[in-house]
Amino acid sequence: MARSAPASPRRKAADGNPAPERPGGGHASGRSSGSVTLSDVAKLAGVSPITVSRVLNRPELVTRDTIEIVRQAIARTGYVPNLLAGGLASRRSRLVAAIVPTISSSMFAETVEALTDKLAEAGYQVLLGLSGYPAVREDDLLDAILGRRPDGILLTGIMHSHATRRRLLAAGIPVVEIWDYTPTPIDALVGFSHERAGEAVARHLLAKGHRRLAVIGADDDRAMLRRKGFRAAIAGDGAGQGVADAATVTVPAPGTLRTGREAMARLLESDDRPDAVFCSSDIVAQGALAEALSRGLSVPGDLAVMGFGDLDFAAHTFPALSTVRIDRRAMGRIAAETLLARMEGRTDLDRVIDIGFEVIERAST
């Protein structure tokens, strides 16, 4: 007579607790090999499988306590969700692609951080791509990104190739453009007018009595727009005051302290030395300040210097740097909120949100 094999003792998980049983009497592996199922996690957490699915895909529909319980169960079992399969089933990837020129300075990094934090609260992850200066890699990045069907796309600036615009419009994926301004975005925009910022700086310097103005500007699209606005204001507001067009030195983007010093040296060695200089970034302005002070010039007595961005060091240079403040974190947060609304299919929102800017006067002017 055949004898049945004795039942094996129940295996324990690494934390000493019994490992959750798999449907049909098996046991879940503690490794992320795919052997642990969503049902295993649900059983350990004491919730339904649909609740686990919501925690992974629609956390905004679940209480914080339930999210924490489910996440603890996931950690204990080593469960690795198949986000691709879940995305195919729900037609959502839970990914947002963001393309920025660089994250080497806080100019764009703070915007990306705020965007990422806000999207993470809604259960989205950010896939970051760096397009560089100029944005020569943007088309290639979008080729790779669109094939992964992100739920939303964030682009820096509004200067895109015709092919890119056509592909994005055809894809039907929500798009938010940032760090620029146009009344006709691809989909939605959160930014400000660089031309108006340049105009505001020129008027500030003219009001301080400066008449020999100059620009040290990077060669990217947005810096050139600020330079355009700066020169337009001089042609308008300064023409009757005997102000000539601004002398200009162009540096490769992104500007650096070194290129700021070199450009300022060129201006100071010219026949018509300026009495005020507008720089395309605070970093460039820091270099310009260093060069002026190294030559024994008084700032702002002999020369006023103005930056752009109000980076964290601007208030602590010597002398403290006048600049243009942009609320970079607000831009990222509002862009995320706009993307979330568009991904939910909402149309009752402003397509263009102008966050504005503020001229900050400090000791350098």
VEXVEX-138407 format. One record per atom (N, C-alpha, C): residue in three letters; x negated, y negated, z negated. Coordinates in pm, whole numbers, padded with zeros to 5 digits, always signed. Atoms other than C-alpha are relative to their C-alpha. Layout:
! VEXVEX-138407
AlaXYZ...
! end
This chain:
! VEXVEX-138407
Met-00086+00119+00000Met+00000+00000+00000Met-00089-00124+00000Ala+00083+00120-00013Ala-00143-00329+00104Ala+00024-00093-00117Arg-00012+00095+00110Arg-00216-00578-00170Arg-00020-00142+00053Ser+00013+00139-00043Ser-00170-00948-00124Ser-00122-00062-00067Ala+00118+00067+00055Ala-00477-01167-00173Ala+00042-00095-00110Pro-00036+00092+00109Pro-00477-01366-00497Pro-00006-00144+00049Ala-00004+00142-00038Ala-00390-01731-00464Ala-00128-00068-00044Ser+00123+00070+00036Ser-00701-01949-00454Ser+00032-00117-00090Pro-00026+00114+00089Pro-00732-02215-00725Pro+00007-00130+00080Arg-00017+00126-00072Arg-00626-02560-00622Arg-00128-00083-00008Arg+00122+00078-00009Arg-00926-02763-00505Arg+00022-00141-00055Lys-00009+00136+00052Lys-01000-03095-00675Lys-00073-00098+00091Ala+00065+00106-00079Ala-01086-03417-00501Ala-00122-00050-00076Ala+00125+00048+00059Ala-01410-03601-00569Ala+00021-00074-00130Asp-00023+00076+00122Asp-01247-03813-00840Asp+00053+00085-00114Gly-00044-00089+00105Gly-01144-03504-01037Gly+00147+00030+00002Asn-00144-00023-00011Asn-00775-03523-00945Asn+00027+00102+00109Pro-00033-00096-00106Pro-00605-03250-00742Pro+00015-00070+00133Ala-00014+00058-00133Ala-00635-03322-00372Ala+00142+00021+00048Pro-00137-00016-00047Pro-00298-03379-00203Pro+00012+00117+00094Glu-00022-00115-00087Glu-00155-03071-00038Glu+00049-00046+00135Arg-00048+00028-00135Arg-00107-03079+00334Arg+00129+00075+00025Pro-00119-00073-00035Pro+00224-02982+00485Pro-00037+00142+00041Gly+00029-00138-00032Gly+00235-02600+00507Gly-00094+00063-00100Gly+00078-00060+00106Gly+00027-02548+00192Gly-00147-00028+00006Gly+00143+00031-00010Gly-00317-02670+00314Gly-00035-00117-00087His+00048+00112+00080His-00527-02933+00144His-00067-00102+00089Ala+00061+00109-00077Ala-00641-03268+00271Ala-00148-00007-00029Ser+00143+00021+00018Ser-01008-03322+00327Ser-00024-00140-00051Gly+00033+00133+00050Gly-01164-03612+00137Gly-00083-00079+00097Arg+00082+00071-00097Arg-01373-03698+00440Arg+00088-00065+00105Ser-00076+00071-00102Ser-01263-03940+00714Ser-00012+00073+00133Ser+00014-00082-00120Ser-01249-03655+00966Ser+00127+00004+00082Gly-00128-00004-00070Gly-00889-03713+01068Gly+00089+00110-00052Ser-00081-00110+00050Ser-00766-03409+00871Ser+00104-00048-00099Val-00099+00056+00091Val-00583-03626+00619Val+00105-00073+00083Thr-00107+00060-00078Thr-00245-03733+00749Thr+00066-00114-00076Leu-00075+00108+00060Leu-00024-04030+00684Leu+00096+00054-00105Ser-00091-00062+00097Ser+00217-03793+00505Ser-00073+00032-00129Asp+00080-00027+00120Asp-00063-03694+00268Asp-00012-00126-00086Val+00013+00127+00071Val-00117-04058+00176Val+00132-00037-00065Ala-00132+00034+00053Ala+00257-04112+00130Ala+00031+00083-00124Lys-00028-00089+00113Lys+00283-03809-00102Lys-00078-00042-00123Leu+00083+00041+00113Leu-00008-03924-00319Leu+00047-00133-00058Ala-00045+00133+00045Ala+00127-04280-00336Ala+00141+00002-00056Gly-00138-00009+00048Gly+00480-04162-00411Gly+00095-00088+00078Val-00086+00081-00087Val+00631-04349-00118Val+00030+00080+00127Ser-00033-00067-00124Ser+00777-04258+00218Ser-00107-00027+00106Pro+00096+00025-00108Pro+00561-04221+00532Pro+00025-00132+00071Ile-00029+00126-00069Ile+00740-04519+00687Ile-00054-00119-00080Thr+00056+00108+00082Thr+00628-04732+00391Thr-00150-00012+00022Val+00144+00002-00030Val+00266-04631+00451Val-00023-00066+00135Ser+00013+00058-00133Ser+00312-04720+00818Ser+00018-00150-00004Arg-00022+00144+00011Arg+00448-05061+00723Arg-00118-00071-00066Val+00117+00059+00065Val+00155-05127+00491Val-00113-00019+00102Leu+00107+00006-00099Leu-00081-05055+00782Leu+00031-00095+00114Asn-00035+00074-00122Asn+00112-05231+01058Asn+00081-00126-00022Arg-00084+00118+00026Arg+00360-05477+00904Arg-00002-00032-00149Pro+00009+00020+00145Pro+00231-05563+00554Pro+00089-00112-00052Glu-00086+00109+00045Glu+00446-05875+00545Glu+00138+00049-00042Leu-00131-00057+00035Leu+00749-05645+00505Leu-00003+00079-00131Val+00018-00084+00118Val+00610-05473+00192Val-00047-00086-00117Thr+00043+00075+00118Thr+00561-05595-00164Thr-00148+00020-00025Arg+00143-00009+00030Arg+00210-05661-00291Arg-00032+00123-00086Asp+00024-00117+00085Asp+00244-05388-00556Asp-00004+00128+00084Thr-00003-00119-00085Thr+00335-05129-00292Thr-00124+00006+00089Ile+00122+00004-00082Ile+00047-05241-00069Ile-00119+00051-00080Glu+00113-00041+00083Glu-00196-05193-00357Glu+00004+00150-00029Ile-00013-00144+00027Ile-00060-04844-00442Ile-00040+00080+00123Val+00030-00073-00122Val-00084-04733-00080Val-00149-00010+00032Arg+00142+00016-00029Arg-00434-04875-00038Arg-00086+00086-00094Gln+00073-00088+00092Gln-00550-04688-00349Gln+00009+00145+00046Ala-00016-00137-00050Ala-00408-04366-00204Ala-00087+00023+00124Ile+00086-00011-00119Ile-00589-04432+00125Ile-00146+00016-00041Ala+00139-00008+00047Ala-00914-04487-00063Ala-00030+00136-00061Arg+00022-00128+00067Arg-00871-04166-00266Arg-00005+00116+00100Thr-00004-00111-00097Thr-00793-03948+00035Thr-00101-00014+00111Gly+00090+00022-00112Gly-01037-04104+00277Gly+00073-00006+00133Tyr-00080+00003-00123Tyr-00754-04143+00529Tyr-00047-00111+00093Val+00036+00098-00103Val-00852-04317+00852Val+00117-00012+00096Pro-00116+00013-00089Pro-00548-04455+01035Pro-00042-00009+00145Asn+00022+00009-00144Asn-00534-04413+01411Asn+00070-00126+00049Leu-00062+00127-00036Leu-00473-04778+01489Leu+00034-00007+00148Leu-00030+00000-00142Leu-00488-04716+01863Leu+00134+00067+00026Ala-00127-00070-00020Ala-00206-04460+01848Ala+00114-00083-00056Gly-00105+00083+00057Gly-00008-04686+01618Gly+00030-00120+00087Gly-00020+00114-00088Gly-00063-04976+01852Gly+00078+00038+00124Leu-00073-00044-00118Leu+00057-04774+02151Leu+00146+00022-00032Ala-00138-00028+00036Ala+00368-04667+01963Ala+00077-00128-00023Ser-00070+00124+00034Ser+00452-05018+01843Ser-00023-00110+00102Arg+00039+00099-00099Arg+00305-05199+02145Arg-00074-00117-00065Arg+00082+00100+00068Arg+00086-05390+01897Arg-00135+00059-00034Ser+00135-00046+00033Ser-00288-05364+01853Ser-00045-00050-00137Arg+00036+00066+00125Arg-00299-05580+01535Arg-00136-00068+00011Leu+00125+00070-00026Leu-00599-05753+01694Leu+00028-00138+00060Val+00001+00132-00064Val-00649-06120+01776Val-00144-00026+00044Ala+00133+00029-00054Ala-00944-06210+01998Ala-00025-00151-00008Ala+00038+00141+00010Ala-01123-06538+01928Ala-00133-00021+00071Ile+00123+00032-00073Ile-01383-06688+02162Ile-00044-00141-00039Val+00058+00129+00040Val-01606-06968+02027Val-00140-00010+00058Pro+00135+00012-00058Pro-01934-07111+02158Pro-00109+00059-00088Thr+00105-00043+00091Thr-02139-07033+01847Thr+00054+00000-00142Ile-00031+00008+00143Ile-02117-06964+01474Ile-00127-00032-00079Ser+00127+00030+00065Ser-02471-07080+01400Ser+00008-00124-00089Ser-00021+00115+00088Ser-02337-07399+01238Ser+00143+00005-00052Ser-00133-00002+00060Ser-02036-07469+01021Ser+00103-00072+00086Met-00094+00070-00087Met-01882-07674+01304Met+00112+00093+00044Phe-00101-00097-00043Phe-01705-07364+01439Phe+00022+00109-00105Ala-00011-00110+00095Ala-01772-07116+01156Ala+00114-00022-00098Glu-00106+00026+00096Glu-01533-07286+00914Glu+00138+00020+00063Thr-00126-00022-00070Thr-01256-07279+01174Thr+00029+00149+00013Val-00017-00145-00014Val-01313-06908+01237Val+00033+00064-00133Glu-00028-00056+00132Glu-01316-06832+00863Glu+00145-00024-00040Ala-00138+00031+00036Ala-00984-07010+00806Ala+00098+00079+00086Leu-00083-00079-00090Leu-00832-06839+01111Leu+00006+00146-00046Thr+00009-00140+00040Thr-00952-06496+00996Thr+00076+00026-00130Asp-00068-00017+00129Asp-00825-06542+00640Asp+00151-00002+00017Lys-00144+00011-00018Lys-00478-06648+00753Lys+00056+00120+00075Leu-00048-00115-00076Leu-00442-06369+01008Leu-00008+00128-00083Ala+00014-00120+00083Ala-00567-06110+00758Ala+00118+00014-00096Glu-00116-00005+00088Glu-00280-06203+00526Glu+00120+00065+00068Ala-00110-00058-00077Ala-00044-06091+00804Ala-00036+00135+00060Gly+00038-00133-00046Gly-00234-05769+00873Gly-00070+00005+00134Tyr+00073+00004-00128Tyr-00433-05880+01179Tyr-00149-00011-00025Gln+00145+00012+00002Gln-00804-05841+01240Gln-00045-00084+00120Val+00050+00089-00105Val-01012-06084+01447Val-00119+00064+00069Leu+00111-00045-00084Leu-01234-05968+01732Leu-00068-00125+00054Leu+00067+00126-00030Leu-01494-06243+01774Leu-00096+00015+00118Gly+00092+00005-00112Gly-01673-06326+02098Gly-00066-00136+00008Leu+00075+00125-00011Leu-01943-06591+02150Leu-00026-00030+00146Ser+00010+00034-00142Ser-01927-06767+02486Ser-00126-00076+00033Gly+00121+00076-00023Gly-02238-06984+02442Gly+00027-00135+00064Tyr-00004+00130-00068Tyr-02314-07321+02604Tyr-00079+00009+00129Pro-00144+00014-00021Pro-02191-07362+02868Pro+00069+00134-00016Ala-00077-00122+00027Ala-01912-07105+02836Ala-00009+00098+00117Val+00022-00085-00117Val-02066-06885+03105Val+00049+00142-00024Arg-00042-00137+00029Arg-01966-06566+02924Arg+00149+00014-00023Glu-00142-00007+00032Glu-01600-06653+02877Glu+00075+00097+00090Asp-00070-00090-00092Asp-01478-06471+03190Asp-00033+00146-00030Asp+00039-00138+00030Asp-01679-06157+03105Asp+00060+00048-00131Leu-00060-00036+00127Leu-01558-06161+02747Leu+00149+00031+00015Leu-00143-00023-00019Leu-01198-06188+02860Leu+00026+00129+00075Asp-00013-00129-00067Asp-01248-05894+03096Asp+00003+00113-00102Ala+00008-00105+00102Ala-01346-05680+02796Ala+00118-00008-00096Ile-00104+00019+00101Ile-01084-05828+02565Ile+00138+00041+00052Leu-00133-00026-00052Leu-00778-05804+02789Leu+00026+00150+00016Gly-00017-00144-00012Gly-00840-05433+02846Gly+00038+00066-00132Arg-00035-00053+00132Arg-00791-05382+02471Arg+00135-00052-00048Arg-00136+00050+00027Arg-00454-05562+02478Arg+00013-00060-00140Pro-00020+00066+00129Pro-00495-05796+02181Pro+00141-00061-00006Asp-00133+00061+00017Asp-00174-05939+02037Asp-00005-00151+00022Gly+00014+00143-00021Gly-00311-06292+02066Gly-00144-00034+00033Ile+00134+00044-00038Ile-00610-06487+02198Ile-00019-00146-00042Leu+00038+00137+00034Leu-00782-06799+02065Leu-00120-00039+00084Leu+00107+00049-00085Leu-01000-07002+02302Leu-00047-00136-00050Thr+00055+00130+00037Thr-01231-07293+02225Thr-00004-00089+00124Gly-00001+00094-00112Gly-01170-07591+02452Gly+00109+00030+00101Ile-00104-00013-00103Ile-00950-07634+02756Ile-00061+00015+00139Met+00065-00011-00130Met-01209-07608+03034Met-00023+00147+00033His+00010-00141-00038His-01152-07261+03180His+00004+00012+00152Ser-00003-00022-00145Ser-01200-07119+03527Ser+00144+00025+00045His-00133-00024-00055His-00897-07095+03756His+00037+00147-00014Ala-00027-00144+00011Ala-00931-06717+03749Ala+00042+00035-00142Thr-00035-00029+00139Thr-00919-06714+03370Thr+00142-00045-00031Arg-00136+00051+00025Arg-00607-06930+03357Arg+00104+00091+00065Arg-00097-00087-00069Arg-00432-06710+03613Arg+00016+00132-00074Arg-00007-00129+00067Arg-00520-06391+03428Arg+00073-00010-00133Leu-00066+00016+00130Leu-00406-06524+03091Leu+00150-00023+00018Leu-00142+00024-00025Leu-00078-06650+03232Leu+00069+00129+00043Ala-00059-00125-00048Ala-00019-06317+03406Ala+00010+00104-00112Ala+00001-00099+00107Ala-00105-06116+03093Ala+00116-00016-00097Gly-00113+00023+00091Gly+00174-06279+02892Gly-00037+00012-00146Ile+00045-00008+00139Ile-00038-06268+02573Ile-00004-00142-00057Pro+00007+00134+00061Pro+00004-06565+02333Pro-00143-00051-00007Val+00133+00062-00002Val-00292-06804+02366Val+00008-00133-00074Val+00014+00131+00064Val-00394-07092+02142Val-00139-00053+00032Glu+00127+00069-00026Glu-00665-07334+02256Glu-00026-00098-00115Ile+00036+00087+00111Ile-00853-07531+01990Ile-00115-00092+00038Trp+00115+00091-00012Trp-01109-07811+01954Trp+00008-00090+00124Asp-00013+00087-00116Asp-00970-08014+02242Asp+00143-00049+00006Tyr-00137+00053-00012Tyr-00658-08192+02364Tyr+00041-00007+00146Thr-00064+00016-00130Thr-00432-08168+02667Thr+00150+00015-00020Pro-00145-00018+00011Pro-00056-08209+02709Pro+00049+00125+00072Thr-00041-00117-00079Thr-00055-07900+02935Thr-00091+00120-00031Pro+00082-00116+00032Pro-00220-07608+02751Pro+00049+00125+00073Ile-00041-00128-00058Ile-00210-07251+02880Ile+00126+00049-00070Asp-00116-00043+00079Asp+00032-07168+02600Asp+00024-00099-00114Ala-00011+00094+00111Ala-00029-07368+02280Ala-00139-00054-00031Leu+00128+00066+00028Leu-00301-07600+02149Leu+00002-00062-00139Val+00022+00068+00128Val-00433-07718+01812Val-00136-00070+00010Gly+00128+00069-00019Gly-00696-07988+01848Gly+00013-00149-00015Phe+00002+00145+00007Phe-00770-08355+01897Phe-00067-00053+00126Ser+00057+00062-00119Ser-00880-08600+02165Ser-00144-00045-00025His+00141+00040+00012His-01257-08626+02200His-00022-00139+00059Glu+00012+00135-00058Glu-01217-08933+02421Glu+00040-00105-00101Arg-00043+00098+00100Arg-01022-09114+02150Arg-00099-00009-00116Ala+00102+00003+00105Ala-01286-09014+01894Ala-00118-00087+00043Gly+00108+00083-00052Gly-01556-09168+02114Gly+00036-00146+00002Glu-00047+00139-00001Glu-01350-09483+02156Glu-00002-00059-00141Ala-00006+00049+00138Ala-01301-09512+01780Ala-00139-00031-00054Val+00137+00026+00045Val-01676-09487+01714Val-00054-00128+00062Ala+00048+00122-00066Ala-01754-09756+01972Ala+00060-00124-00065Arg-00065+00117+00062Arg-01501-09992+01817Arg-00053-00024-00141His+00058+00014+00134His-01642-09923+01471His-00134-00072+00008Leu+00132+00061-00013Leu-01994-10015+01585Leu+00009-00143+00051Leu-00018+00138-00049Leu-01876-10320+01779Leu+00049-00091-00112Ala-00053+00082+00110Ala-01685-10442+01473Ala-00108-00032-00102Lys+00111+00025+00091Lys-02009-10416+01273Lys-00101-00098+00059Gly+00086+00101-00063Gly-02170-10661+01518Gly-00110+00056+00088His+00103-00059-00086His-02382-10417+01719His+00031-00028+00147Arg-00019+00036-00141Arg-02436-10510+02083Arg-00085+00085+00095Arg+00084-00086-00084Arg-02709-10276+02213Arg+00025+00145-00043Leu-00046-00132+00041Leu-02540-09939+02192Leu-00061+00110+00087Ala+00055-00114-00074Ala-02670-09598+02295Ala+00068+00127-00048Val-00058-00131+00031Val-02557-09235+02299Val-00107+00107+00017Ile+00075-00125-00015Ile-02750-08915+02232Ile+00105+00110+00003Gly-00111-00092-00015Gly-02514-08654+02368Gly-00042+00135+00056Ala+00022-00133-00055Ala-02518-08279+02423Ala+00071+00012+00135Asp-00054-00011-00136Asp-02430-08152+02769Asp+00123+00092+00009Asp-00122-00079-00006Asp-02117-07956+02670Asp+00120-00090+00031Asp-00117+00076-00048Asp-01770-08060+02790Asp+00053-00096-00106Arg-00062+00084+00102Arg-01643-08195+02457Arg-00088-00119-00036Ala+00090+00113+00028Ala-01953-08406+02385Ala+00004-00101+00113Met-00007+00093-00113Met-01930-08552+02735Met+00130-00079-00001Leu-00125+00074+00013Leu-01567-08645+02672Leu-00013-00110-00104Arg+00021+00104+00101Arg-01669-08832+02356Arg-00084-00114+00056Arg+00083+00103-00062Arg-01938-09013+02552Arg+00083-00083+00098Lys-00086+00073-00094Lys-01681-09103+02818Lys+00088-00100-00074Gly-00083+00091+00078Gly-01448-09252+02554Gly-00080-00113-00060Phe+00088+00101+00059Phe-01738-09436+02389Phe-00031-00109+00103Arg+00036+00097-00104Arg-01842-09601+02715Arg+00123-00076+00050Ala-00123+00070-00043Ala-01481-09680+02810Ala+00036-00111-00098Ala-00030+00102+00099Ala-01431-09867+02484Ala-00096-00118+00011Ile+00096+00109-00019Ile-01750-10066+02543Ile+00039-00085+00120Ala-00038+00072-00121Ala-01634-10156+02894Ala+00123-00086-00025Gly-00121+00077+00028Gly-01302-10274+02751Gly-00020-00101-00111Asp+00008+00087+00117Asp-01350-10413+02402Asp-00129-00081-00006Gly+00128+00067+00014Gly-01717-10507+02440Gly-00039-00088+00117Ala+00040+00074-00120Ala-01723-10657+02787Ala-00001-00151-00022Gly-00008+00145+00024Gly-01617-11001+02666Gly-00099-00049-00104Gln+00096+00036+00104Gln-01884-10993+02397Gln-00144+00015+00050Gly+00133-00011-00057Gly-02176-10949+02635Gly-00067+00132-00028Val+00057-00131+00029Val-02222-10579+02559Val-00017+00077+00131Ala+00026-00078-00121Ala-02387-10378+02836Ala+00041+00145-00022Asp-00032-00142+00011Asp-02308-10014+02911Asp-00103+00070-00088Ala+00087-00069+00095Ala-02453-09772+02659Ala-00108+00081+00071Ala+00108-00087-00047Ala-02792-09620+02731Ala+00029+00142-00049Thr-00035-00138+00032Thr-02764-09241+02731Thr-00119+00093+00016Val+00097-00109-00009Val-02998-08952+02656Val+00078+00130-00022Thr-00072-00127+00008Thr-02860-08603+02721Thr-00094+00110-00049Val+00078-00113+00054Val-02982-08300+02523Val+00078+00129+00023Pro-00071-00127-00020Pro-02903-07930+02572Pro+00088+00034-00120Ala-00089-00045+00108Ala-02608-07798+02373Ala-00038+00140-00044Pro-00035+00094+00108Pro-02596-07722+02092Pro-00120-00083-00039Gly+00111+00086+00038Gly-02806-08015+01980Gly-00067+00048-00128Thr+00076-00039+00119Thr-03074-07963+01717Thr-00067-00122-00061Leu+00074+00108+00063Leu-03271-08175+01476Leu-00117-00042+00089Arg+00114+00031-00088Arg-03571-08150+01712Arg+00042-00082+00120Thr-00041+00076-00118Thr-03381-08266+02019Thr+00053-00137-00038Gly-00042+00132+00046Gly-03229-08547+01813Gly-00118-00093-00020Arg+00121+00082+00019Arg-03576-08670+01717Arg-00060-00040+00135Glu+00060+00028-00130Glu-03705-08641+02072Glu+00081-00103+00078Ala-00085+00096-00072Ala-03407-08828+02217Ala-00009-00138-00061Met+00013+00130+00064Met-03433-09104+01960Met-00135-00064+00034Ala+00131+00053-00038Ala-03803-09141+02040Ala+00006-00064+00138Arg-00013+00056-00135Arg-03715-09197+02406Arg+00073-00134-00003Leu-00077+00125+00009Leu-03460-09464+02315Leu-00084-00111-00063Leu+00077+00102+00070Leu-03695-09646+02078Leu-00121-00047+00081Glu+00113+00038-00084Glu-03973-09648+02336Glu+00043-00065+00131Ser-00050+00063-00122Ser-03749-09793+02608Ser-00013-00152-00010Asp+00013+00145-00003Asp-03758-10157+02713Asp+00112-00070-00077Asp-00116+00061+00067Asp-03411-10224+02569Asp+00039+00089-00118Arg-00022-00087+00115Arg-03423-10065+02227Arg+00137-00025-00060Pro-00136+00019+00052Pro-03072-10003+02086Pro+00000-00045-00146Asp-00017+00032+00142Asp-02941-10137+01757Asp+00105+00092-00065Ala-00093-00099+00054Ala-02684-09855+01716Ala+00005+00120+00094Val+00000-00122-00079Val-02679-09493+01832Val+00110+00094-00049Phe-00104-00099+00028Phe-02385-09250+01848Phe-00052+00136+00046Cys+00053-00133-00031Cys-02495-08885+01833Cys+00113+00101+00010Ser-00108-00095-00027Ser-02294-08587+01954Ser+00026+00097-00114Ser-00025-00083+00118Ser-02330-08402+01622Ser-00080-00056-00117Asp+00074+00043+00118Asp-02447-08461+01267Asp-00142+00054+00000Ile+00134-00057-00005Ile-02743-08231+01329Ile-00091-00085+00088Val+00076+00089-00088Val-02859-08445+01622Val-00025-00133-00069Ala+00014+00127+00070Ala-02797-08756+01412Ala-00105+00008-00111Gln+00103-00018+00103Gln-03012-08614+01132Gln-00141-00011+00060Gly+00127+00014-00068Gly-03298-08581+01379Gly-00028-00144+00040Ala+00015+00140-00038Ala-03237-08935+01505Ala-00040-00085-00120Leu+00035+00072+00122Leu-03248-09067+01148Leu-00146+00023-00038Ala+00138-00033+00037Ala-03573-08885+01078Ala-00101-00073+00088Glu+00092+00067-00092Glu-03736-09031+01388Glu-00006-00150-00027Ala-00003+00144+00026Ala-03624-09386+01311Ala-00076-00033-00129Leu+00067+00027+00128Leu-03744-09369+00950Leu-00150+00026+00009Ser+00143-00030-00015Ser-04077-09215+01055Ser-00074-00114+00068Arg+00060+00114-00068Arg-04138-09526+01264Arg+00011-00128-00082Gly-00007+00116+00088Gly-04075-09757+00970Gly+00121-00088+00022Leu-00120+00080-00023Leu-03734-09878+01089Leu+00093+00008-00119Ser-00101+00004+00105Ser-03466-09979+00842Ser+00134+00043+00058Val-00133-00046-00040Val-03135-09796+00874Val+00096-00033-00113Pro-00045+00048-00131Pro-02894-09964+00916Pro-00051-00139+00039Gly+00044+00137-00030Gly-03085-10295+00912Gly-00050-00017+00142Asp+00052+00007-00137Asp-03280-10233+01234Asp+00080+00084+00098Leu-00066-00097-00088Leu-03075-09945+01368Leu+00108+00074-00078Ala-00109-00078+00059Ala-02738-09792+01286Ala+00008+00136+00070Val-00010-00136-00055Val-02686-09417+01336Val+00134+00061-00040Met-00132-00060+00021Met-02352-09239+01372Met-00002+00144+00049Gly-00007-00140-00040Gly-02293-08863+01382Gly+00140+00041+00038Phe-00132-00055-00031Phe-01999-08635+01454Phe+00014+00136-00068Gly-00030-00129+00060Gly-01844-08350+01256Gly+00015-00003-00151Asp+00002+00006+00146Asp-01900-08451+00891Asp-00033+00136-00060Leu+00048-00126+00056Leu-02096-08135+00816Leu-00039-00021-00146Asp+00014+00011+00146Asp-02168-08056+00452Asp-00119-00082-00045Phe+00118+00076+00040Phe-02507-08230+00452Phe+00011-00149+00031Ala-00005+00137-00052Ala-02389-08557+00613Ala+00002-00104-00110Ala-00009+00098+00109Ala-02308-08730+00287Ala-00127-00003-00085His+00118-00013+00086His-02647-08627+00142His-00131-00029+00073Thr+00122+00044-00067Thr-02892-08746+00407Thr-00042-00134-00060Phe+00041+00133+00045Phe-03094-09059+00340Phe-00037-00084+00122Pro-00122+00035+00071Pro-02932-09286+00412Pro+00116+00092+00038Ala-00117-00085-00027Ala-02593-09110+00397Ala+00055-00031+00138Leu-00032+00012-00142Leu-02468-09048+00747Leu+00147-00035+00026Ser-00134+00029-00052Ser-02164-09220+00898Ser+00033+00101+00109Thr-00034-00109-00091Thr-01971-08972+01108Thr+00149+00000+00032Val-00142-00021-00030Val-01637-08851+01242Val+00041+00131-00063Arg-00044-00119+00072Arg-01453-08606+01020Arg+00112+00071+00075Ile-00103-00086-00056Ile-01254-08318+01168Ile+00033+00104-00107Asp-00039-00101+00098Asp-01054-08093+00935Asp-00007+00136+00068Arg+00023-00124-00073Arg-01202-07773+01073Arg+00077+00118-00057Arg-00075-00109+00062Arg-01037-07540+00823Arg+00150-00011+00031Ala-00141+00018-00034Ala-00695-07691+00886Ala+00025+00043+00144Met-00014-00041-00139Met-00751-07636+01257Met+00013+00152+00011Gly-00006-00145-00003Gly-00819-07266+01200Gly+00128+00054-00058Arg-00122-00047+00065Arg-00526-07222+00964Arg+00123-00026+00087Ile-00116+00032-00083Ile-00277-07400+01190Ile-00001+00082+00129Ala+00009-00084-00119Ala-00406-07211+01494Ala+00050+00141-00030Ala-00047-00133+00039Ala-00346-06883+01308Ala+00151+00002-00017Glu-00145+00007+00019Glu+00005-06990+01207Glu+00072-00009+00134Thr-00060+00013-00133Thr+00078-07088+01567Thr-00004+00133+00074Leu+00011-00131-00065Leu-00050-06754+01698Leu+00101+00098-00059Leu-00094-00092+00064Leu+00158-06562+01443Leu+00143-00028+00047Ala-00135+00035-00047Ala+00469-06753+01544Ala+00022+00043+00145Arg-00013-00038-00141Arg+00404-06695+01913Arg+00004+00152+00015Met+00000-00146-00009Met+00330-06324+01856Met+00133+00059-00047Glu-00134-00042+00042Glu+00669-06298+01685Glu+00106-00040+00101Gly-00092+00039-00105Gly+00824-06441+01999Gly+00071-00132-00022Arg-00066+00128+00028Arg+00918-06777+01850Arg-00036-00104+00107Thr+00020+00108-00098Thr+00961-07064+02093Thr+00035-00137-00060Asp-00043+00125+00065Asp+01088-07326+01844Asp-00117-00064-00074Leu+00116+00063+00063Leu+00745-07476+01777Leu-00067-00092+00100Asp+00071+00095-00086Asp+00529-07757+01908Asp-00111+00071+00075Arg+00105-00061-00081Arg+00308-07644+02193Arg-00133-00071-00021Val+00122+00078+00018Val+00057-07921+02121Val+00001-00063-00139Ile+00012+00055+00135Ile-00054-08005+01766Ile-00131-00077-00007Asp+00116+00088+00008Asp-00291-08300+01733Asp-00035-00018-00148Ile+00037+00011+00141Ile-00477-08273+01400Ile-00075-00130-00029Gly+00063+00129+00017Gly-00651-08606+01460Gly-00144+00008-00050Phe+00139+00012+00048Phe-00987-08726+01323Phe-00006-00125-00088Glu+00018+00115+00088Glu-01123-08984+01078Glu-00143-00050+00010Val+00132+00060+00000Val-01416-09223+01114Val-00042-00024-00145Ile+00049+00011+00139Ile-01619-09200+00792Ile-00121-00093-00001Glu+00110+00095+00007Glu-01836-09501+00716Glu-00084+00027-00125Arg+00094-00014+00110Arg-02145-09439+00504Arg-00117-00095+00023Ala+00110+00097+00002Ala-02481-09610+00454Ala-00070-00016+00134Ser+00078+00008-00125Ser-02625-09535+00802Ser+00055-00099+00101Thr-00053+00106-00086Thr-02395-09792+00963Thr+00039-00122-00083
! end
